[in-house]
Amino acid sequence: SHWNDVEVSLFEHWLAENEPMSIDEFYQQQKNQAKIVSGILKPYDRIVKNRPGDFLLVNPITQTPVAFLYSTQVDLTKKVGQQVSLRVSPRPDHHFAFPAYYVHLVE
């Protein structure tokens, strides 16, 4: 999928500047440094160039977007419409209005 290609590219770029390790070790290091974000998960299905995720995290009170999200490890479609807490690592947001995150797991 598109996000697998994005993740491989990020890993290869990271690997060029850091000590050699596997992609699994890379993700484990990212999980260890990850932060928790919370909100309601909604699909982001607009067809736009360089979109930073397939999902939006929305503030449950104001219903405004907080972040873009995607994952190659977690099936986020099962959580659409639900209040979630997610362990995430930052990803490029391509100058969109909100930060973008890679989801490692649902807390």
Number of C-alpha atoms within 10 A of each C-alpha: 6 7 15 12 10 13 16 12 12 13 16 13 11 13 15 9 8 9 7 11 10 10 14 9 11 15 15 13 11 17 16 11 11 19 14 14 18 18 22 21 26 21 17 16 11 8 7 7 7 11 17 25 22 17 21 25 29 20 16 15 8 7 11 13 18 19 23 27 27 22 19 15 11 14 13 19 12 9 15 16 14 12 16 16 16 21 20 23 20 15 19 15 18 13 11 13 11 15 18 26 27 25 25 20 16 16 10
